[in-house]
Amino acid sequence: MSEEERTLWESVARQTKPLRKKPRTAEAAAELSAAKMPVAAKSAAAPKLRSPAVMPRPAKPEAPPLAPLGRRERSQLSRGRKEIDARLDLHGMTQIRAHRALSGFLQRAHSDGMTFVLVITGKGKIGAESERGVLRRQVPQWLSLPEFRSLVVGFEEAHVGHGGEGALYVRIRRSRM
């Protein structure tokens, strides 16, 4: 550091108050004692890097990433060999109502220990009105949001027999006990 930067840092450091009276770890105590040393002694000491244990942790853990359904699971679902535990039909709902219904449905499915559910969005009308098929476009985006990723492992378009483009197979994340 240049002398100018060091002077600036010392003025900032003097104006701050510690959050705790006692340092958390021995490393923090060492850093605190190093901060109190005179300027000449500081320049002789090698700078310490913070260890990961001292670094602040994020407030919320990141939501797990989505994973596509396996080929075998998709095949078993489409042939009826794997059971769909529950269905949610969002036909005719507004976006707000559909979002609330989807959230409640997925939370119940998660708490009940379900594995696969079917979410029916409908295909929407193709052609004249461009605003049709809103839920068909929105539901996959919603399922990708962090609020749903804690409940959902992954999702994929359903087989024609279960609604095709207008429905999604959703795999529910197991609850931690």
C-alpha positions as CSV (number, residue, x, y, z in Angstrom):
1,M,0.0,0.0,0.0
2,S,1.1,3.5,-0.6
3,E,1.5,5.9,2.3
4,E,-1.6,7.8,1.1
5,E,-3.7,4.6,1.1
6,R,-2.4,3.6,4.5
7,T,-3.4,7.0,6.0
8,L,-6.8,6.7,4.5
9,W,-7.3,3.2,5.8
10,E,-6.2,4.1,9.3
11,S,-8.6,7.0,9.4
12,V,-11.5,4.7,8.3
13,A,-10.4,2.0,10.8
14,R,-10.4,4.5,13.7
15,Q,-14.0,5.5,12.9
16,T,-15.3,2.0,13.0
17,K,-16.6,0.2,16.1
18,P,-16.3,-3.6,16.6
19,L,-19.6,-5.5,16.6
20,R,-18.4,-7.8,19.3
21,K,-16.1,-7.2,22.3
22,K,-14.5,-10.6,22.0
23,P,-13.1,-11.9,18.6
24,R,-14.7,-15.1,17.4
25,T,-11.5,-17.1,16.6
26,A,-7.8,-17.0,17.2
27,E,-7.2,-15.7,13.7
28,A,-9.5,-12.8,14.3
29,A,-7.6,-12.0,17.5
30,A,-4.4,-12.1,15.5
31,E,-5.8,-9.8,12.9
32,L,-7.0,-7.4,15.7
33,S,-3.6,-7.3,17.3
34,A,-2.0,-6.7,13.9
35,A,-4.3,-3.8,13.4
36,K,-3.1,-2.2,16.6
37,M,0.6,-2.4,15.8
38,P,2.4,0.7,14.7
39,V,2.7,1.5,11.0
40,A,6.4,0.5,10.7
41,A,5.7,-2.9,12.2
42,K,2.8,-3.4,9.9
43,S,4.8,-3.0,6.7
44,A,7.3,-5.6,7.9
45,A,4.6,-8.2,8.6
46,A,3.4,-10.2,5.7
47,P,-0.3,-9.6,4.8
48,K,-2.6,-12.5,5.9
49,L,-5.3,-13.9,3.7
50,R,-8.6,-14.6,5.2
51,S,-9.5,-18.2,5.6
52,P,-12.8,-19.5,4.3
53,A,-13.9,-20.1,7.9
54,V,-13.8,-16.4,8.7
55,M,-15.5,-15.3,5.5
56,P,-19.2,-14.3,6.1
57,R,-21.6,-16.9,4.9
58,P,-24.6,-16.1,2.6
59,A,-27.9,-15.5,4.4
60,K,-29.8,-18.2,2.5
61,P,-28.4,-21.3,0.9
62,E,-28.8,-21.3,-2.8
63,A,-31.7,-23.3,-4.3
64,P,-30.6,-26.6,-5.8
65,P,-30.4,-26.7,-9.6
66,L,-33.1,-28.4,-11.7
67,A,-32.3,-31.7,-13.3
68,P,-34.2,-33.2,-16.3
69,L,-36.2,-36.4,-15.9
70,G,-34.3,-39.5,-16.9
71,R,-35.2,-41.3,-20.1
72,R,-36.3,-44.4,-18.1
73,E,-38.6,-42.4,-15.8
74,R,-40.2,-40.5,-18.6
75,S,-40.8,-43.7,-20.5
76,Q,-42.3,-45.4,-17.4
77,L,-44.6,-42.4,-16.7
78,S,-45.8,-42.2,-20.3
79,R,-46.6,-45.9,-20.4
80,G,-48.4,-45.9,-17.0
81,R,-45.8,-48.1,-15.3
82,K,-44.9,-45.3,-12.9
83,E,-47.8,-43.7,-11.1
84,I,-48.6,-40.0,-11.2
85,D,-49.3,-39.2,-7.6
86,A,-51.5,-36.1,-8.1
87,R,-52.7,-33.8,-10.9
88,L,-53.3,-30.0,-10.9
89,D,-55.4,-28.5,-13.7
90,L,-54.7,-24.8,-14.2
91,H,-57.2,-24.3,-17.2
92,G,-59.0,-21.0,-17.1
93,M,-57.1,-19.5,-14.2
94,T,-55.5,-16.1,-14.1
95,Q,-51.7,-15.9,-13.7
96,I,-52.0,-14.9,-10.1
97,R,-54.5,-17.5,-9.2
98,A,-52.5,-20.2,-11.1
99,H,-49.3,-19.2,-9.3
100,R,-50.9,-19.5,-5.9
101,A,-52.5,-22.8,-6.8
102,L,-49.2,-24.2,-8.1
103,S,-47.4,-23.1,-5.0
104,G,-49.9,-24.7,-2.6
105,F,-50.1,-27.8,-4.7
106,L,-46.3,-28.3,-4.8
107,Q,-45.9,-27.7,-1.1
108,R,-48.6,-30.2,-0.3
109,A,-47.1,-32.8,-2.7
110,H,-43.7,-32.2,-1.1
111,S,-45.0,-32.6,2.4
112,D,-47.0,-35.7,1.5
113,G,-43.9,-37.4,0.1
114,M,-45.2,-37.6,-3.5
115,T,-42.7,-38.3,-6.3
116,F,-44.3,-37.4,-9.6
117,V,-47.2,-35.0,-10.3
118,L,-48.8,-33.8,-13.5
119,V,-49.4,-30.0,-13.9
120,I,-51.9,-29.3,-16.7
121,T,-51.5,-25.8,-18.2
122,G,-53.5,-26.3,-21.4
123,K,-52.1,-25.6,-24.9
124,G,-53.7,-22.2,-25.3
125,K,-55.3,-21.1,-28.6
126,I,-52.9,-20.9,-31.4
127,G,-53.3,-18.2,-34.0
128,A,-55.6,-15.1,-33.6
129,E,-54.8,-13.9,-30.1
130,S,-51.1,-13.8,-29.1
131,E,-51.9,-13.6,-25.4
132,R,-53.3,-17.1,-25.4
133,G,-51.2,-19.9,-23.9
134,V,-49.8,-17.7,-21.2
135,L,-49.8,-20.4,-18.5
136,R,-48.1,-22.8,-20.9
137,R,-45.2,-20.3,-21.2
138,Q,-45.2,-19.1,-17.6
139,V,-45.4,-22.4,-15.6
140,P,-41.9,-23.6,-16.7
141,Q,-40.5,-20.2,-15.8
142,W,-42.2,-20.4,-12.4
143,L,-40.8,-23.9,-11.7
144,S,-37.3,-22.5,-12.4
145,L,-37.7,-19.9,-9.7
146,P,-35.8,-20.4,-6.4
147,E,-39.0,-20.6,-4.4
148,F,-40.1,-23.7,-6.4
149,R,-36.6,-25.3,-6.8
150,S,-36.6,-26.2,-3.2
151,L,-39.7,-28.4,-3.9
152,V,-39.0,-29.5,-7.5
153,V,-36.2,-31.7,-8.8
154,G,-37.1,-31.2,-12.4
155,F,-39.9,-31.1,-15.0
156,E,-40.5,-32.1,-18.6
157,E,-43.3,-31.9,-21.2
158,A,-45.8,-34.7,-20.7
159,H,-46.5,-37.6,-23.1
160,V,-49.4,-37.1,-25.6
161,G,-51.6,-39.4,-23.5
162,H,-51.2,-37.1,-20.5
163,G,-51.7,-33.8,-22.3
164,G,-48.6,-33.4,-24.4
165,E,-47.5,-29.8,-24.9
166,G,-50.3,-28.7,-22.5
167,A,-49.0,-30.6,-19.5
168,L,-45.8,-31.1,-17.5
169,Y,-44.4,-34.1,-15.5
170,V,-42.9,-32.6,-12.3
171,R,-40.7,-34.6,-10.1
172,I,-41.0,-33.6,-6.4
173,R,-37.9,-33.2,-4.2
174,R,-37.9,-35.5,-1.2
175,S,-38.4,-33.8,2.1
176,R,-35.5,-33.9,4.5
177,M,-36.3,-35.5,7.8
